[in-house]
Amino acid sequence: MDAKPTILVAEKLGEAGLDLLKGFANVDCSYNLSPEELCTKISLCDALIVRSGTKVSREVFESSGGRLKVVGRAGVGIDNVDLAAATEHGCLVVNAPTANTVAAAEHGIALLTAMARNVAQADASIKAGKWQRSKYVGVSLVGKTLAVMGFGKVGTEVARRAKALGMHIIAHDPYAPADRAHAIGVDLVSFDEAIATADFITLHMPLTPATSKILNDENFAKMKKGVRIVNVARGGVIDEDALVRALDAGIVAQAALDVFTIEPPPQDSKLVNHENVTVTPHLGASTTEAQEGVAIEIAAAVVGALRGELAATAVNAPMVPSEVLTELKPYVTLAEKLGRLAVQLVAGGSGVNAVKVTYTSARAPDDLDTRLLRAMVTKGLIEPISSVFVNLVNADFTAKQRGIRISEERVILDGSPQKPLEAIRVQIANVESRFASAISDSGEIKVEGRVKDGIPRLTKVGDYGVDVSLEGNIILCRQVDQPGLIGAVGSILGEENVNVSFMSMGRTAPRKQAIMTLGVDEKPSKEALKKIGDIPAVEEFVFLAL
């Protein structure tokens, strides 16, 4: 059987990206699929890659039958993907937010300058056999105010380039940090101030319910007469009928548009055919360099996600910068293993509904984002007791569905915050345990772990201190501390050809109670486990698969 995953590429992708995909998976390039055809194909696919022309609806996720694990959007905007449905179905959505940034910014500047100097209209006039110099007198950019609406990656790059052209730049973005804007000489202002004072407006905002038709009759009326508008973001952020009215009334002198509410727009569109409008067919990312860059970026993200790697460009999972992912990687493993260990200690019939995760760190709360760690604890808690595949995307949703309330607490330590965490503790309240020693004095199942030399380790079970690597399988034994017990357990496992990878002993005092923790590569047979339980000094034991 071919164990390779299958990736459906539903829109054209650069060859460099396809080569990367083909080195890892079976690749099906099927373009111009109808919604029905996409729903039929998707049940055979592990990943889907689209651009902006394919709608990935709830029906697509439902038709996948749970097989679809990753949707890759080759570009920035993800308004053509139903994120709520993706999350509910445990499907990670990743995009390619960096590769086409410069191309989109350059196209914005190209439209800005072409509009100001009537380049497209003058070109068409000459090709029609006319010579109309006086008709196409333009306006200068130097000293004019440009309002950048949306100060993300593309908006920032447009601002840099426009500033070099001698323009005064203001920007509106409710989420942009003021220090980043000030660093390049841009003033952040309110929405109303931006549209009321600008000579030119350039749009770089995503299409959301809040931004849909944000440039409408009401807001056009607030603008300076003769304003000029550029849109290389999303067509839906402009009410196109209202823009035609504003053009006809002279409120908007000119518009340069790369995107439209419906693409391609109707041939009889009043907006497209307006003499004061310059249009291009969604070319923002269409440079050779950007197309190859986007293809490589999205292919790498999809392949990485299918391999189970953490995705820095995930849009429906905790967003964690790549440098933070690298630093947190062993703690992510620790968090999942502690969740997996804790839930296996719960006795049958006990419903898990209250979980507390405690992070011990010398870092300030603002310097430690725990969303990823919480998601991994949740994954570890749910997967061993459920048939549901849990990932970073649907972890919180799945926990809520199952009535599991996860609370978090931080313990701030004095000292150097060189490493992100000292320890992670997972506690499950209101349950009985298969291993009574895992119940702490506070009456909860408690396990705690640390990362030592990059390796996740279990350091506490209940109130007993241990020190073992969290890998493979673990046998926990509580026994009377006496000579020969380690040898007796080891002999039973040796007879079964079960390899012991590590052993740790934690005790209250010599010759009193102790907890022995054994790491084993294979699961012992029921007979071997019964023999361990029959050793007189062994008071209780449990086998745990990690």
C-alpha positions as CSV (number, residue, x, y, z in Angstrom):
1,M,0.0,0.0,0.0
2,D,1.1,3.5,-0.7
3,A,1.5,5.3,2.6
4,K,2.0,8.7,1.1
5,P,-0.6,11.4,1.8
6,T,-2.6,12.9,-1.1
7,I,-2.5,16.6,-1.7
8,L,-5.1,18.2,-4.0
9,V,-3.9,21.4,-5.7
10,A,-7.1,23.1,-6.9
11,E,-5.4,26.2,-8.5
12,K,-2.2,26.8,-10.4
13,L,0.9,26.7,-8.2
14,G,4.5,27.4,-9.2
15,E,6.7,24.5,-10.2
16,A,9.1,24.9,-7.3
17,G,6.2,24.4,-4.9
18,L,4.9,21.4,-6.8
19,D,8.3,19.8,-6.8
20,L,8.5,20.2,-3.0
21,L,5.0,18.6,-2.6
22,K,5.8,15.7,-4.9
23,G,8.8,14.8,-2.9
24,F,6.6,14.1,0.1
25,A,3.1,13.2,-1.2
26,N,0.9,12.1,-4.1
27,V,-0.1,15.4,-5.8
28,D,-3.4,15.7,-7.7
29,C,-3.5,19.0,-9.8
30,S,-7.1,19.5,-10.7
31,Y,-8.0,23.0,-11.7
32,N,-11.4,24.8,-12.2
33,L,-13.3,22.3,-10.1
34,S,-17.0,23.0,-9.5
35,P,-18.1,22.9,-5.9
36,E,-19.7,19.5,-6.5
37,E,-16.5,18.1,-8.0
38,L,-14.4,19.5,-5.2
39,C,-16.7,17.9,-2.6
40,T,-16.4,14.5,-4.4
41,K,-12.7,14.6,-4.6
42,I,-11.9,15.8,-1.1
43,S,-12.8,12.6,0.7
44,L,-9.6,11.1,-0.9
45,C,-7.3,13.9,0.1
46,D,-5.3,14.7,3.2
47,A,-4.5,18.3,2.2
48,L,-5.9,20.9,-0.2
49,I,-4.1,23.9,-1.7
50,V,-6.1,26.8,-3.2
51,R,-5.6,30.5,-4.2
52,S,-8.4,33.0,-4.0
53,G,-10.7,31.5,-6.6
54,T,-11.8,28.3,-4.8
55,K,-14.4,28.5,-2.0
56,V,-13.6,26.0,0.7
57,S,-17.0,25.8,2.3
58,R,-18.5,23.9,5.2
59,E,-19.7,21.3,2.7
60,V,-16.1,20.7,1.6
61,F,-15.1,19.8,5.2
62,E,-18.2,17.7,5.8
63,S,-17.5,15.8,2.5
64,S,-14.0,15.1,3.6
65,G,-15.2,12.6,6.2
66,G,-12.5,13.7,8.6
67,R,-9.6,12.9,6.3
68,L,-8.8,16.5,5.3
69,K,-6.1,17.7,7.8
70,V,-4.7,20.8,6.1
71,V,-5.9,23.6,3.8
72,G,-3.2,25.8,2.4
73,R,-4.1,29.2,1.0
74,A,-1.4,30.3,-1.5
75,G,-1.5,33.9,-0.5
76,V,-2.6,36.1,2.5
77,G,-6.4,36.5,2.5
78,I,-8.4,33.5,3.8
79,D,-11.9,34.9,3.3
80,N,-12.6,32.1,0.8
81,V,-12.1,29.4,3.6
82,D,-14.8,28.7,6.2
83,L,-12.5,28.9,9.3
84,A,-15.3,27.9,11.8
85,A,-16.0,24.7,9.8
86,A,-12.3,24.0,9.5
87,T,-11.8,24.3,13.2
88,E,-14.8,22.2,14.1
89,H,-13.5,19.4,11.8
90,G,-9.9,19.6,13.2
91,C,-8.5,20.9,9.9
92,L,-5.5,23.3,10.1
93,V,-5.6,26.3,7.8
94,V,-2.3,27.8,6.8
95,N,-1.4,30.7,4.5
96,A,1.6,32.2,2.8
97,P,1.7,35.7,4.3
98,T,5.2,36.9,3.4
99,A,6.2,35.8,-0.1
100,N,3.9,38.1,-2.0
101,T,4.1,41.1,0.3
102,V,6.5,43.1,-1.8
103,A,4.7,42.2,-5.1
104,A,1.4,43.5,-3.7
105,A,3.0,46.7,-2.4
106,E,4.7,47.3,-5.7
107,H,1.4,46.9,-7.5
108,G,-0.3,49.3,-5.2
109,I,2.4,51.9,-5.9
110,A,2.1,51.1,-9.7
111,L,-1.6,51.8,-9.6
112,L,-1.1,54.9,-7.5
113,T,1.3,56.5,-9.9
114,A,-0.5,55.3,-13.0
115,M,-3.8,56.7,-11.8
116,A,-2.2,60.0,-10.8
117,R,-0.8,60.4,-14.3
118,N,-3.6,58.8,-16.3
119,V,-1.3,56.3,-17.8
120,A,-3.9,53.7,-18.8
121,Q,-6.3,56.2,-20.3
122,A,-3.6,58.0,-22.2
123,D,-2.3,54.7,-23.5
124,A,-5.7,53.7,-24.8
125,S,-6.2,57.1,-26.4
126,I,-3.0,56.9,-28.4
127,K,-3.8,53.4,-29.5
128,A,-7.1,54.7,-30.7
129,G,-5.3,57.2,-33.0
130,K,-5.7,60.2,-30.7
131,W,-3.3,62.7,-29.3
132,Q,-4.9,64.4,-26.2
133,R,-2.2,65.9,-24.1
134,S,-4.4,68.5,-22.4
135,K,-7.1,65.9,-21.5
136,Y,-4.7,63.8,-19.5
137,V,-3.0,66.3,-17.2
138,G,-2.2,64.5,-14.0
139,V,-1.6,65.4,-10.4
140,S,1.7,65.3,-8.4
141,L,2.3,63.0,-5.4
142,V,4.8,65.1,-3.6
143,G,3.4,66.7,-0.5
144,K,0.1,64.9,-0.8
145,T,-1.4,63.0,2.1
146,L,-1.8,59.2,1.6
147,A,-4.0,57.3,4.0
148,V,-3.0,53.7,4.3
149,M,-6.1,51.8,5.5
150,G,-4.7,48.6,7.1
151,F,-1.2,48.8,8.4
152,G,-0.1,45.1,8.1
153,K,2.7,43.7,6.1
154,V,1.6,45.1,2.7
155,G,0.3,48.4,4.1
156,T,3.7,49.0,5.8
157,E,5.6,48.3,2.6
158,V,3.3,50.7,0.6
159,A,3.9,53.4,3.2
160,R,7.7,53.0,3.0
161,R,7.6,53.4,-0.8
162,A,5.1,56.2,-0.9
163,K,7.2,58.1,1.7
164,A,10.2,57.9,-0.6
165,L,8.0,59.5,-3.3
166,G,7.6,62.6,-1.0
167,M,4.1,61.8,0.3
168,H,2.9,62.5,3.8
169,I,1.6,59.2,5.3
170,I,-1.1,58.6,7.8
171,A,-2.6,55.2,8.6
172,H,-5.6,53.6,10.3
173,D,-5.4,50.1,11.8
174,P,-7.0,49.3,15.2
175,Y,-4.4,46.5,15.8
176,A,-1.2,48.2,14.6
177,P,1.4,49.1,17.2
178,A,2.1,52.8,17.3
179,D,5.8,52.3,17.7
180,R,6.1,50.4,14.5
181,A,4.3,53.1,12.6
182,H,6.4,55.9,14.2
183,A,9.6,54.0,13.3
184,I,8.9,54.7,9.6
185,G,7.4,58.1,10.1
186,V,3.7,57.2,9.9
187,D,1.0,58.7,12.1
188,L,-1.8,56.4,13.2
189,V,-5.1,58.1,13.2
190,S,-8.8,57.3,13.5
191,F,-10.8,55.9,10.6
192,D,-12.8,59.1,10.2
193,E,-9.7,61.4,10.4
194,A,-7.9,59.2,7.8
195,I,-10.7,59.4,5.1
196,A,-11.5,63.0,5.8
197,T,-7.9,64.4,5.4
198,A,-6.4,62.2,2.7
199,D,-5.7,63.2,-0.9
200,F,-5.1,59.5,-1.7
201,I,-6.5,56.4,0.0
202,T,-5.0,53.0,-0.4
203,L,-6.8,49.9,1.0
204,H,-4.9,47.0,2.6
205,M,-7.4,45.5,5.0
206,P,-8.8,42.0,5.1
207,L,-12.5,41.3,4.2
208,T,-14.4,40.6,7.4
209,P,-17.9,41.4,8.5
210,A,-16.5,44.6,10.1
211,T,-14.8,45.7,6.8
212,S,-17.4,44.6,4.3
213,K,-18.5,47.6,2.2
214,I,-16.7,49.9,4.7
215,L,-16.3,52.4,1.9
216,N,-20.0,53.2,1.3
217,D,-22.2,56.2,0.6
218,E,-21.9,57.4,4.2
219,N,-18.1,57.3,4.3
220,F,-17.6,58.7,0.8
221,A,-19.6,61.7,1.9
222,K,-16.9,62.3,4.6
223,M,-14.0,62.4,2.2
224,K,-12.2,65.4,0.7
225,K,-13.6,66.3,-2.7
226,G,-11.3,65.0,-5.4
227,V,-9.9,62.1,-3.4
228,R,-8.3,59.2,-5.3
229,I,-8.6,55.6,-4.2
230,V,-6.4,52.5,-4.7
231,N,-7.6,49.0,-3.8
232,V,-5.3,46.0,-4.0
233,A,-6.8,44.3,-0.9
234,R,-10.3,42.7,-1.3
235,G,-13.1,43.9,-3.6
236,G,-15.8,43.5,-1.0
237,V,-14.4,46.3,1.2
238,I,-15.8,48.8,-1.2
239,D,-19.5,49.2,-2.0
240,E,-19.0,49.3,-5.8
241,D,-22.4,50.9,-6.6
242,A,-21.6,53.7,-4.0
243,L,-18.2,54.2,-5.6
244,V,-19.8,54.8,-9.0
245,R,-22.1,57.4,-7.4
246,A,-19.1,59.0,-5.7
247,L,-17.2,59.1,-9.0
248,D,-20.1,60.6,-10.9
249,A,-20.6,63.2,-8.2
250,G,-16.9,64.2,-8.3
251,I,-16.3,63.3,-4.6
252,V,-13.9,60.6,-5.9
253,A,-11.8,61.9,-8.7
254,Q,-10.3,58.6,-9.7
255,A,-10.0,55.0,-8.6
256,A,-7.5,52.3,-9.4
257,L,-8.7,48.8,-8.6
258,D,-7.1,45.4,-8.7
259,V,-9.9,43.5,-6.9
260,F,-13.6,43.3,-7.2
261,T,-16.6,41.9,-5.3
262,I,-17.2,39.4,-8.1
263,E,-14.2,38.2,-10.0
264,P,-14.1,38.5,-12.9
265,P,-16.5,41.4,-12.9
266,P,-19.5,41.5,-15.3
267,Q,-18.5,42.9,-18.8
268,D,-21.2,45.6,-18.5
269,S,-19.9,46.8,-15.0
270,K,-20.4,50.5,-14.7
271,L,-17.4,50.7,-12.4
272,V,-15.0,48.8,-14.6
273,N,-16.0,50.9,-17.7
274,H,-16.0,54.2,-15.9
275,E,-13.5,56.6,-17.6
276,N,-12.0,57.6,-14.3
277,V,-11.2,54.1,-13.2
278,T,-8.0,52.1,-13.9
279,V,-8.4,48.4,-13.5
280,T,-6.2,45.3,-13.4
281,P,-7.3,41.6,-13.1
282,H,-6.2,40.8,-9.6
283,L,-2.5,41.1,-10.3
284,G,-1.3,42.1,-6.9
285,A,0.8,38.9,-6.3
286,S,1.5,38.3,-10.0
287,T,5.2,38.6,-10.4
288,T,7.4,35.7,-11.3
289,E,9.3,36.0,-8.1
290,A,6.2,36.2,-5.9
291,Q,4.5,33.3,-7.6
292,E,7.5,31.0,-7.0
293,G,7.9,32.4,-3.4
294,V,4.3,31.8,-2.5
295,A,4.4,28.3,-4.0
296,I,7.4,27.4,-2.0
297,E,6.1,29.0,1.2
298,I,2.7,27.3,1.1
299,A,4.1,23.9,0.0
300,A,6.5,24.0,2.9
301,A,3.7,24.9,5.4
302,V,1.4,22.1,4.1
303,V,4.1,19.5,4.1
304,G,5.3,20.6,7.6
305,A,1.7,20.4,8.9
306,L,1.1,16.9,7.5
307,R,4.3,15.8,9.2
308,G,2.9,17.1,12.5
309,E,5.2,20.0,12.8
310,L,4.0,23.3,14.4
311,A,2.9,25.8,11.8
312,A,4.0,29.4,12.3
313,T,1.5,30.5,9.6
314,A,-1.6,28.8,11.0
315,V,-4.6,31.0,10.9
316,N,-7.0,29.0,13.0
317,A,-4.7,27.8,15.7
318,P,-2.6,29.6,18.3
319,M,-0.4,32.0,16.3
320,V,3.1,31.6,17.6
321,P,6.2,33.2,15.8
322,S,8.7,30.7,14.5
323,E,11.4,31.7,17.0
324,V,9.0,31.1,19.9
325,L,8.0,27.7,18.4
326,T,11.7,26.7,18.4
327,E,12.1,27.7,22.0
328,L,8.9,26.1,23.2
329,K,9.3,22.8,21.2
330,P,10.4,20.6,24.1
331,Y,7.8,22.2,26.4
332,V,5.1,21.5,23.8
333,T,6.0,17.8,24.0
334,L,6.1,18.0,27.8
335,A,2.6,19.5,27.9
336,E,1.0,16.8,25.7
337,K,2.7,14.0,27.6
338,L,1.6,15.3,31.0
339,G,-2.0,15.5,29.7
340,R,-1.8,12.0,28.3
341,L,-0.3,10.7,31.6
342,A,-2.7,12.4,33.8
343,V,-5.9,11.2,32.0
344,Q,-4.7,7.6,32.0
345,L,-4.4,7.8,35.8
346,V,-8.1,8.5,36.1
347,A,-10.2,5.5,37.2
348,G,-12.8,4.2,34.8
349,G,-16.2,5.8,35.4
350,S,-14.7,9.1,36.6
351,G,-15.6,11.9,34.2
352,V,-12.9,14.4,33.6
353,N,-14.5,17.9,33.8
354,A,-12.1,20.2,35.7
355,V,-8.4,20.4,34.8
356,K,-5.9,22.9,36.1
357,V,-2.6,23.7,34.3
358,T,0.1,25.5,36.3
359,Y,3.1,27.1,34.6
360,T,6.2,27.9,36.8
361,S,8.4,30.5,35.1
362,A,10.7,33.5,35.9
363,R,9.2,35.3,32.8
364,A,6.6,38.0,33.1
365,P,3.1,36.9,31.9
366,D,3.4,39.1,28.8
367,D,6.6,37.2,27.8
368,L,5.0,33.8,27.9
369,D,2.2,32.9,25.6
370,T,0.6,29.7,26.9
371,R,-2.1,29.1,24.3
372,L,0.0,26.6,22.5
373,L,0.9,24.7,25.7
374,R,-2.8,24.7,26.8
375,A,-3.8,23.2,23.4
376,M,-1.2,20.5,23.8
377,V,-2.3,19.6,27.3
378,T,-5.9,19.4,25.9
379,K,-4.7,17.1,23.1
380,G,-3.0,14.8,25.6
381,L,-6.1,14.7,27.8
382,I,-8.6,13.9,25.1
383,E,-7.0,11.6,22.6
384,P,-6.4,8.6,25.0
385,I,-10.1,8.6,26.0
386,S,-11.7,9.5,22.7
387,S,-11.8,8.4,19.0
388,V,-11.5,12.1,18.0
389,F,-8.3,13.2,16.4
390,V,-7.3,16.3,18.4
391,N,-4.9,18.9,17.1
392,L,-3.9,22.5,17.8
393,V,-6.9,23.7,15.7
394,N,-9.8,22.0,17.4
395,A,-8.3,21.4,20.9
396,D,-10.3,24.1,22.7
397,F,-13.5,23.4,20.7
398,T,-13.3,19.7,21.4
399,A,-12.7,20.2,25.2
400,K,-15.7,22.5,25.4
401,Q,-17.8,20.0,23.5
402,R,-16.9,17.4,26.1
403,G,-17.6,19.6,29.1
404,I,-13.9,19.8,30.1
405,R,-13.0,23.1,31.7
406,I,-9.3,23.9,31.6
407,S,-8.1,26.7,33.9
408,E,-4.5,28.1,33.9
409,E,-2.4,29.5,36.7
410,R,1.1,31.0,36.6
411,V,3.7,30.9,39.4
412,I,6.2,33.7,38.9
413,L,9.7,32.8,40.1
414,D,12.6,35.2,41.0
415,G,15.7,34.8,38.9
416,S,16.8,34.8,35.3
417,P,14.1,34.3,32.6
418,Q,16.6,32.6,30.4
419,K,14.4,29.6,29.7
420,P,10.7,30.0,29.2
421,L,9.5,27.6,31.9
422,E,10.7,25.8,35.0
423,A,7.9,23.4,35.2
424,I,4.4,22.5,34.1
425,R,1.9,20.9,36.4
426,V,-1.4,19.2,35.4
427,Q,-4.1,18.5,38.0
428,I,-7.5,16.8,37.5
429,A,-10.1,17.4,40.2
430,N,-13.1,15.4,41.3
431,V,-12.0,12.0,40.0
432,E,-10.7,8.7,41.4
433,S,-7.4,7.4,40.4
434,R,-6.1,4.0,39.1
435,F,-3.0,4.8,41.1
436,A,-3.8,6.2,44.5
437,S,-0.4,7.6,45.0
438,A,-1.0,10.1,42.1
439,I,-3.6,11.8,44.4
440,S,-2.0,14.8,46.0
441,D,-2.7,16.1,49.5
442,S,-5.2,18.5,47.9
443,G,-7.2,15.5,46.6
444,E,-6.4,15.9,42.9
445,I,-4.5,13.7,40.4
446,K,-1.3,15.6,40.0
447,V,1.6,15.2,37.6
448,E,4.5,17.6,37.1
449,G,7.3,17.8,34.6
450,R,10.3,19.8,33.5
451,V,12.6,20.0,30.5
452,K,16.2,19.0,31.2
453,D,18.9,19.3,28.5
454,G,16.1,19.6,26.0
455,I,14.4,16.4,27.1
456,P,10.9,16.4,28.7
457,R,10.9,14.6,32.1
458,L,8.4,13.6,34.6
459,T,9.4,15.0,38.0
460,K,6.4,14.5,40.3
461,V,3.5,12.0,40.6
462,G,1.1,13.1,43.4
463,D,3.4,14.2,46.1
464,Y,6.2,11.8,45.2
465,G,9.3,13.1,43.4
466,V,10.5,11.1,40.4
467,D,12.9,11.8,37.5
468,V,12.3,9.9,34.3
469,S,12.2,10.7,30.6
470,L,8.7,10.9,29.1
471,E,9.1,8.5,26.2
472,G,7.7,5.1,25.3
473,N,5.7,3.5,28.1
474,I,5.9,3.9,31.9
475,I,5.2,1.5,34.8
476,L,4.5,3.2,38.1
477,C,4.9,1.0,41.2
478,R,4.3,1.9,44.8
479,Q,6.0,-0.5,47.2
480,V,7.6,-0.9,50.5
481,D,11.2,0.2,50.2
482,Q,13.3,-2.9,50.6
483,P,16.3,-4.6,48.9
484,G,15.8,-6.8,45.8
485,L,12.6,-5.3,44.5
486,I,14.1,-3.6,41.5
487,G,15.8,-6.9,40.5
488,A,12.5,-8.8,41.0
489,V,10.5,-6.5,38.7
490,G,13.4,-6.4,36.2
491,S,13.5,-10.2,36.0
492,I,9.8,-10.5,35.3
493,L,10.2,-8.0,32.4
494,G,13.3,-9.7,31.2
495,E,11.6,-13.1,31.0
496,E,9.0,-11.4,28.7
497,N,11.8,-9.8,26.6
498,V,10.5,-6.4,27.6
499,N,13.4,-3.9,27.5
500,V,13.7,-1.4,30.4
501,S,15.0,1.9,29.1
502,F,15.2,3.8,32.4
503,M,14.4,3.5,36.1
504,S,13.8,6.0,38.9
505,M,13.1,5.6,42.6
506,G,11.4,8.2,44.8
507,R,10.8,7.4,48.5
508,T,9.4,9.1,51.6
509,A,12.2,7.6,53.8
510,P,14.5,4.5,53.9
511,R,12.5,1.3,54.3
512,K,9.2,3.2,54.1
513,Q,7.0,3.8,51.0
514,A,8.6,4.4,47.6
515,I,7.5,4.9,44.0
516,M,9.5,3.1,41.3
517,T,9.1,4.5,37.8
518,L,10.2,2.2,34.9
519,G,10.4,3.1,31.3
520,V,9.7,0.1,28.9
521,D,10.0,-0.1,25.2
522,E,7.2,-2.6,24.8
523,K,3.9,-3.2,26.5
524,P,4.2,-6.2,28.9
525,S,1.7,-8.9,28.7
526,K,-1.2,-9.1,31.2
527,E,0.5,-12.1,32.8
528,A,3.7,-10.1,33.3
529,L,1.8,-7.2,34.8
530,K,0.0,-9.6,37.1
531,K,3.3,-11.1,38.3
532,I,4.5,-7.6,39.2
533,G,1.3,-7.0,41.1
534,D,1.7,-10.2,43.0
535,I,5.1,-9.3,44.4
536,P,4.3,-8.9,48.2
537,A,6.1,-5.6,48.6
538,V,4.2,-4.0,45.7
539,E,1.2,-2.1,47.0
540,E,-0.1,-0.8,43.7
541,F,1.1,-0.4,40.1
542,V,-0.2,1.0,36.8
543,F,1.0,0.7,33.1
544,L,0.8,4.0,31.1
545,A,1.3,4.4,27.3
546,L,2.8,7.7,26.3
